[in-house]
Amino acid sequence: MASNVAKKEDKMRSQAAARAAYSALVYIVVGFFAILAIIPFIYMLSNATWDSATITSNIKLWPKFGHIIEQTTANYKTLAERSTFSFAVGFRNSFAISVGSTLLTVYFSALTAYGIKVYEFKGKNVLFALIVGVMMVPTAVNITGFYRLMHSMHLLGTLWPLIIPAIAAPSTVFFIKQYLDSSFTIDIVEASRIDGAGEFFTFNFICLPIMIPAIATQAIFSFLGSWNNYFAPSILLVKNEVKTLPLMVSSLYGDRYTDMGAVNLGLSISVIPVIIVYCFMQKYIIQGVAAGGVKE
């Protein structure tokens, strides 16, 4: 009897040791990839405190201690002297595009996913399949037709071509639809209808809060994608007063000489809003199923 107990204890200890070793291995692998992911940001922020000659001749993964403020100020003066770079103008344009497109994307995508989930109508599955199919079409394929359409509507050189099309975001619709399939019950809608609530009231004040985890996740991706977007703005925005921060940073690269200190400082400035938005919204990514759902 005592030997059986000892064997069980040995087995439990070996299993605990195996779990501990597995957990340690997981932490090591995750930590390794986390370091790989953060090194480019450290390199960019460090180079913002060095002069161009030092950056081009050496790899610097640490700031210029003792001269951080002095050299960063010098790099900023170089930025300010460039007629093609204006942080205030670039930030204003990028912020307007990113916020506007993000709001349109998450709201109308949630509305579309809600309609497909809740309502029964002919061709619903075909419509959803069409939305999924549009996800496979790359932007470069239809940019020519989109450019001609914006030209005929006299919208070239304005921010609207980068904001209004965000209403149609098939990948966001697909994500929210999958979230509703796993975390939403139609009993909530039926109960709201019995109480006399209208359809838009039910969606905006009852169902939309339940979608917050999915909406917040897609809002982060939409904001980051719009803020870092370079392809479409480089084609649609020509005038300097409507250019975004990525376009203005790209203009810092000269044909013969490029001040890498100023370039890295410009990149560092442009990434600050992205970090702020992510830090503010990332908690919703890991949020579970919304409270208040009907239990069967």
N, C-alpha and C positions, 0 to 999 in steps of 0.2 A: 504493500500500500504506500509506504513511504517512498519507495523507488518510483512509483507512478507519479506521485506528486512532484518529485524532483525532476522527472523527465518533462512534466508540463511546465514547470518553472524555467527549465533550460530552454524549452521551445519558445516560451513567451519572451525570454531575454534575447534569444537569437532573432526573433521576429522584430522586437523593438530596435535592436541594433541595425537590422536590415533597413527598417523604415528611416532610422536616423541617417544612415549612410545615403539612402536614396534622396532624402530631403536635402542633405548637404550637397549632393551632386547637382540637384536642381538649382539650388541657390548659387552654386559656382557657375553653372552654365548661364543662368539668367543674369548674374552679375557681370559676366564676361561680355555678353551682348549689350548690356546696358552701358558698359564702359565704351564699347565700340560706337554706340549710338551717340554718346555725349561728347566724344573727342572732337568731332567737327565743330560743335558749338564752342568748346573751350578754345580751339584753335582760332576760330573767328573772333571771339571776344578778346583773346590775348593779342592778336595781330592788330586790333584796333588801338592798342596802346604803344605800338612800335612805328618807326618810320619805314618808308618804302624800301630803302636800301637794305636795311637789316632783314626785312621780311623776305626779299628776293634772294638773299644770300644764305639765310639760315631758317631752320624750322623752329618756331617759338611756340611752346605750349604753356607759357607762363607770362604774366604781364610784365611790363617794364617797371619793375619796382623802383621807387624813388622818383620816377618821372612820369607816373601814370597821368596825372592831371595835366602836366605840361605838354606831353606828347599828344594826348587825346584832344586837348584844346587846339594844338597845331593841326591835327588831322581834320578837326571840325572846321577850322578856318579855311582849309583847302576845299572842303565840301561847299562852304558858303560862297567861295569865289567862283565856283562853277555855275555858269548861267543856266545849264541844263538840269541842275539839281536844286530842288527846294523842298525841304522836309515838310514844311507846313502845307504846301500845295499837294505833294505826293500823299501825305497822310490823309488829308481831307478827301481826296479822290478815292484812295484805297478804302478808307473807312466807309464812305458813302456806298461804294459798290459792294463791299463785303457785308455790311449790315443790311442794306436793301435786298440784295440777292438772298441772304440767309433767311430773312423774315419771309420772303415770298416762297422760298423753297420749302421750308418746314411747314408753313401753314397750309399751302395748297397741296403739298404732298400728303400731309396728314388727312386733309379733307378728301382727297382722292382715294387713299387707302381705306378710310372709313366708309366711303360710299361703296367700294367693292366688297368690303367685309360685311356690311349691314344689309344692304339692299339686294334683292333678287330681281334680276332682269335678264332678258335674252342677250346672249353674247357676252356675258360677264367674264367667262373664262377666256374667250377670244381677246377681249380687251386687255385683260391682265397679261396674257401671253404676248400681245403686241407691245405692251409697256416693257416687259422683260426683253423682248427682241430689240427695242430701241437702245437698250443698254449696250448692245454689242456694236453699235455704230460709232466709230471714233469721230472726234470733233473735226479732225482735219479733212474728213470726207465731205462734209457739208459746209465748210467755212466759205467756199466760193459763192455758193448760192445765198448764204446768210449775208455775206458782204454786199452782194448786189441788191438784196432785199432792203438792207439798211440804207443803202445809197438811194434807192428809189423812194424811201420814206424820209429822206433828208435827216437821218439820225447819225450819220457818220461824224465823228469828232465830238460826240456827246457821250455821257455815261450810260444812257438808257439802254443801248444794245447789250450791255453787260449786266443789267439789272433785271429788265422785264423778262427775258427768256428763262430766268431762274424759276419761273412759275412751273415750267415743265422739267421735272427732275426725276426721271424714271428709277434711278438707283435708290433715291430716298423713298419713293413710293413703295418699291419692293421691300426695303428694309422695314418700314413701318407696318406694311401689310403682314410680313412674317411675325413681327412683334405682336400684332393684334391677334393673329391666329393662335399664339401660344399664351397670351395674357389677357384676353378680353372676352367677355361674355355678352351676348346680345340681350340677356335679361335686364341689364342696366338700361338699355334703350327702350325696351318694352315697358319697364316700370316708369320711365320718364314720360312716355306717351300716355300711359294710363293716368298719370297725374296732370295731364293737359299741357305739357311743355311742347314747344314747337321744335322742329327738326334742327334748326340752327342753334337754338338755345341748348338743346341736348348735346350737340356736338361741341359748342364753344365752352360751356360751363360744366358739363358733366363728363364727357368722354375725352376731351382734349387734355385735361389734367392727368388722366390715367396714362396718356401717351408720353408724359414728360420724359421718362428715361430714354425712350427711342428718339424723341424730338431733340433732346439735348445732345445726344450722341451725334445725330446727323447735323445739328447746328454747328458743332465743333468742326466736323469734316467740311461742311459747306463754307464756313468762315475761313478756314485755313486754305481751302482750295481757291476761293475767290481772292484772298489776300495775296497768295503766292502765284496766281495765274499770270502767265507771261505771254502765251501764244496768242490768245484772242485780243488782249489789249494792244499788243504790238502791231496788229493788223488794223484794228478799228480806231485806235487813238493816235492821232498824228500831232496835234498841237501840244505844246509843252504844258499849257495850263490845265489840261485834262489828263495828263499822264499819271500813272500810279507809281508807287514807290519802287516796285521791281523794275519798271521801265527806266526810272530816273537813276537807279543804281547801275543798271546796265550801261547807261550813257557815260558813266565814269571811266569805262575802259576806252583808252585812246588808241589810235593807230600806232603811234611810236612809243609813247610813254604813258604808263598808268601808275598812279599813286596808290599802291596797295594798302597803305595805312588808311587812306580816306575811303577806299572801297570797302575794307573790312568794317570801318566805323559805320558807313552807310548801311551795310548789311546788318550790323548789330542793332542799329536804330530801327530798321524795318522789321526786325523779328520780335521786338519788345511787345507790341500789341498782341501778337500771336501767343506769346508765353503767358501774358496776362489773361487772355480769353481762356486758354487751356487750363490754367490754374483755377479759374473761377468755375469752369463748367465740368471739369473732369470727374468730380464726385458723382455726377449723374450717370456716368458710364457704368459704374459698378452698382448702381442702385437696382434693387430687385423689382419684383412685380409691384405695381402701384397698390397702395392700400385702398380699401373700400370696395374691392371687387366682390361680386356675388359668389358665395360658396354653394356648390351643389350639395 
